[in-house]
Amino acid sequence: MKQEFLDETDLKLLDALQHDATLSNVALAERLKISPPTCLRRVKRLTDEGWVERQIAVLNSDKLGAALGHGLTSLVEVTLDAQGTEHLDAFEQRAVADDAVQQCWRVSPGPDFVLVVQAADMPDYLAITQRLLTQDANVRNVKAFFATKRAKFTSTWPVLRKA
């Protein structure tokens, strides 16, 4: 029994969960002015239907980077020589399997992929690029941009309409 739409209560639940998934069911129900059983049932349905992909903790990258030495973030454009589905799929599988790749996007037009790569330092970045890009004969062009400051990062979607 798959629901085809999201009503206003569903949108409010999704908005609240994406901002603070640690809220208890009772606190979430109180915030939305619905009963706890209704809240629990709706959150379960939203999760079962795939609206909520997963719940995670967002770590402070500045503190973690300083503590662990992960101080180099790069945005890497990758263009493949052959863009057949099998070639795109093969590169994507390798990229998403690498722990240094935080995000992997297929894009168009322009490059075939944009990767967000986290490395400890430049030698680590070099090792990552050799592992992912240099050894792949199908990689035609790579263009990297190195982050100097993260001005904004969010994982939230604007699901509620502003009045």
C-alpha positions as a Markdown table, in Angstrom:
| # | Residue | x | y | z |
|---|---|---|---|---|
| 1 | Met | 0.0 | 0.0 | 0.0 |
| 2 | Lys | 2.2 | 2.8 | -1.3 |
| 3 | Gln | 1.0 | 6.4 | -0.8 |
| 4 | Glu | 1.4 | 8.5 | -3.9 |
| 5 | Phe | 1.6 | 11.9 | -2.3 |
| 6 | Leu | 2.8 | 13.8 | 0.8 |
| 7 | Asp | 0.3 | 15.8 | 2.8 |
| 8 | Glu | 1.2 | 18.9 | 4.9 |
| 9 | Thr | 1.7 | 16.7 | 8.0 |
| 10 | Asp | 4.1 | 14.5 | 6.1 |
| 11 | Leu | 6.1 | 17.5 | 4.9 |
| 12 | Lys | 6.3 | 18.9 | 8.5 |
| 13 | Leu | 7.5 | 15.5 | 9.7 |
| 14 | Leu | 10.2 | 15.4 | 7.1 |
| 15 | Asp | 11.2 | 18.9 | 7.8 |
| 16 | Ala | 11.5 | 18.3 | 11.5 |
| 17 | Leu | 13.4 | 15.0 | 11.1 |
| 18 | Gln | 15.9 | 16.5 | 8.7 |
| 19 | His | 16.8 | 19.2 | 11.1 |
| 20 | Asp | 16.9 | 17.0 | 14.2 |
| 21 | Ala | 16.5 | 13.2 | 13.9 |
| 22 | Thr | 17.2 | 12.8 | 17.6 |
| 23 | Leu | 13.8 | 14.0 | 18.6 |
| 24 | Ser | 11.8 | 11.4 | 20.5 |
| 25 | Asn | 8.5 | 10.3 | 19.0 |
| 26 | Val | 6.7 | 12.2 | 21.8 |
| 27 | Ala | 8.6 | 15.4 | 21.2 |
| 28 | Leu | 8.1 | 15.1 | 17.5 |
| 29 | Ala | 4.3 | 14.6 | 18.0 |
| 30 | Glu | 4.1 | 17.5 | 20.3 |
| 31 | Arg | 5.9 | 19.8 | 17.9 |
| 32 | Leu | 3.5 | 18.8 | 15.1 |
| 33 | Lys | 0.5 | 18.8 | 17.4 |
| 34 | Ile | -0.5 | 15.2 | 16.5 |
| 35 | Ser | -0.8 | 12.1 | 18.7 |
| 36 | Pro | 2.3 | 10.0 | 19.4 |
| 37 | Pro | 0.7 | 6.9 | 17.8 |
| 38 | Thr | -0.1 | 8.9 | 14.6 |
| 39 | Cys | 3.4 | 10.3 | 14.6 |
| 40 | Leu | 5.0 | 6.9 | 14.9 |
| 41 | Arg | 2.8 | 5.4 | 12.2 |
| 42 | Arg | 3.6 | 8.2 | 9.8 |
| 43 | Val | 7.3 | 8.2 | 10.4 |
| 44 | Lys | 7.4 | 4.4 | 9.9 |
| 45 | Arg | 5.4 | 4.8 | 6.6 |
| 46 | Leu | 7.7 | 7.6 | 5.4 |
| 47 | Thr | 10.7 | 5.5 | 6.2 |
| 48 | Asp | 9.2 | 2.3 | 4.7 |
| 49 | Glu | 8.3 | 4.2 | 1.5 |
| 50 | Gly | 11.9 | 5.5 | 1.2 |
| 51 | Trp | 11.2 | 9.2 | 1.9 |
| 52 | Val | 13.6 | 8.9 | 4.8 |
| 53 | Glu | 16.7 | 7.3 | 3.3 |
| 54 | Arg | 18.7 | 7.1 | 6.6 |
| 55 | Gln | 19.4 | 8.9 | 9.8 |
| 56 | Ile | 23.0 | 10.1 | 10.4 |
| 57 | Ala | 25.0 | 12.4 | 12.5 |
| 58 | Val | 26.7 | 15.3 | 10.7 |
| 59 | Leu | 30.2 | 15.7 | 12.1 |
| 60 | Asn | 32.0 | 19.0 | 12.4 |
| 61 | Ser | 34.5 | 18.8 | 9.5 |
| 62 | Asp | 36.8 | 21.5 | 10.9 |
| 63 | Lys | 37.2 | 19.7 | 14.2 |
| 64 | Leu | 37.4 | 16.3 | 12.7 |
| 65 | Gly | 39.9 | 17.4 | 10.0 |
| 66 | Ala | 42.1 | 19.0 | 12.6 |
| 67 | Ala | 42.0 | 15.9 | 14.8 |
| 68 | Leu | 42.5 | 13.3 | 12.1 |
| 69 | Gly | 44.5 | 15.3 | 9.5 |
| 70 | His | 41.8 | 15.2 | 6.9 |
| 71 | Gly | 42.5 | 18.7 | 5.8 |
| 72 | Leu | 42.1 | 18.7 | 2.1 |
| 73 | Thr | 38.7 | 18.8 | 0.4 |
| 74 | Ser | 38.6 | 18.8 | -3.4 |
| 75 | Leu | 35.8 | 19.0 | -6.0 |
| 76 | Val | 37.0 | 16.9 | -8.9 |
| 77 | Glu | 35.5 | 17.0 | -12.4 |
| 78 | Val | 36.1 | 13.8 | -14.3 |
| 79 | Thr | 35.5 | 13.3 | -18.0 |
| 80 | Leu | 35.6 | 9.8 | -19.5 |
| 81 | Asp | 36.9 | 9.0 | -23.0 |
| 82 | Ala | 34.0 | 6.6 | -23.7 |
| 83 | Gln | 30.6 | 7.5 | -22.2 |
| 84 | Gly | 28.8 | 4.2 | -22.8 |
| 85 | Thr | 26.5 | 3.1 | -20.0 |
| 86 | Glu | 29.0 | 0.3 | -19.1 |
| 87 | His | 31.9 | 2.8 | -18.9 |
| 88 | Leu | 29.9 | 5.3 | -16.8 |
| 89 | Asp | 28.6 | 2.5 | -14.5 |
| 90 | Ala | 32.1 | 1.0 | -14.1 |
| 91 | Phe | 33.7 | 4.4 | -13.1 |
| 92 | Glu | 30.8 | 5.2 | -10.8 |
| 93 | Gln | 31.1 | 1.8 | -9.0 |
| 94 | Arg | 34.8 | 2.4 | -8.4 |
| 95 | Ala | 34.3 | 6.0 | -7.2 |
| 96 | Val | 31.5 | 5.2 | -4.7 |
| 97 | Ala | 33.4 | 2.3 | -3.3 |
| 98 | Asp | 36.4 | 4.5 | -2.3 |
| 99 | Asp | 36.1 | 5.9 | 1.2 |
| 100 | Ala | 37.8 | 9.1 | 0.2 |
| 101 | Val | 35.0 | 10.0 | -2.1 |
| 102 | Gln | 32.3 | 11.6 | 0.0 |
| 103 | Gln | 30.0 | 12.4 | -2.9 |
| 104 | Cys | 29.7 | 11.2 | -6.5 |
| 105 | Trp | 27.5 | 13.0 | -9.0 |
| 106 | Arg | 26.9 | 12.1 | -12.7 |
| 107 | Val | 26.4 | 15.5 | -14.3 |
| 108 | Ser | 25.5 | 16.9 | -17.7 |
| 109 | Pro | 26.6 | 18.9 | -19.7 |
| 110 | Gly | 30.3 | 19.2 | -19.2 |
| 111 | Pro | 32.2 | 16.6 | -17.3 |
| 112 | Asp | 30.7 | 13.1 | -16.7 |
| 113 | Phe | 31.2 | 13.2 | -12.9 |
| 114 | Val | 31.8 | 15.6 | -10.1 |
| 115 | Leu | 33.4 | 14.1 | -7.0 |
| 116 | Val | 33.8 | 15.5 | -3.5 |
| 117 | Val | 37.0 | 14.0 | -2.2 |
| 118 | Gln | 38.4 | 14.2 | 1.3 |
| 119 | Ala | 42.1 | 13.7 | 1.7 |
| 120 | Ala | 44.5 | 14.1 | 4.6 |
| 121 | Asp | 47.0 | 16.2 | 2.6 |
| 122 | Met | 48.4 | 16.6 | -0.9 |
| 123 | Pro | 50.3 | 13.3 | -0.9 |
| 124 | Asp | 47.1 | 11.5 | 0.1 |
| 125 | Tyr | 45.2 | 13.3 | -2.6 |
| 126 | Leu | 47.8 | 12.2 | -5.1 |
| 127 | Ala | 47.4 | 8.5 | -4.0 |
| 128 | Ile | 43.6 | 8.8 | -4.3 |
| 129 | Thr | 43.9 | 10.3 | -7.9 |
| 130 | Gln | 46.3 | 7.6 | -8.9 |
| 131 | Arg | 44.0 | 4.9 | -7.5 |
| 132 | Leu | 40.8 | 6.3 | -9.1 |
| 133 | Leu | 41.9 | 8.3 | -12.1 |
| 134 | Thr | 45.4 | 7.7 | -13.4 |
| 135 | Gln | 45.1 | 3.9 | -13.5 |
| 136 | Asp | 41.8 | 4.1 | -15.5 |
| 137 | Ala | 42.6 | 4.2 | -19.2 |
| 138 | Asn | 39.1 | 5.6 | -19.8 |
| 139 | Val | 39.6 | 8.8 | -17.9 |
| 140 | Arg | 40.3 | 11.5 | -20.4 |
| 141 | Asn | 40.3 | 14.7 | -18.3 |
| 142 | Val | 40.4 | 15.7 | -14.7 |
| 143 | Lys | 40.0 | 19.1 | -13.2 |
| 144 | Ala | 40.3 | 19.6 | -9.5 |
| 145 | Phe | 39.3 | 22.5 | -7.3 |
| 146 | Phe | 40.6 | 22.7 | -3.7 |
| 147 | Ala | 38.4 | 24.1 | -1.0 |
| 148 | Thr | 39.9 | 26.9 | 1.0 |
| 149 | Lys | 36.8 | 27.5 | 3.1 |
| 150 | Arg | 33.5 | 25.9 | 3.6 |
| 151 | Ala | 31.0 | 28.8 | 3.7 |
| 152 | Lys | 27.9 | 26.5 | 3.9 |
| 153 | Phe | 27.0 | 22.9 | 4.2 |
| 154 | Thr | 23.6 | 21.4 | 4.6 |
| 155 | Ser | 21.8 | 18.2 | 3.9 |
| 156 | Thr | 18.4 | 19.7 | 4.3 |
| 157 | Trp | 15.7 | 20.2 | 1.6 |
| 158 | Pro | 13.3 | 23.2 | 1.6 |
| 159 | Val | 10.2 | 20.9 | 1.9 |
| 160 | Leu | 7.9 | 23.5 | 3.6 |
| 161 | Arg | 6.4 | 26.2 | 1.4 |
| 162 | Lys | 7.1 | 29.7 | 2.7 |
| 163 | Ala | 3.9 | 31.8 | 3.0 |
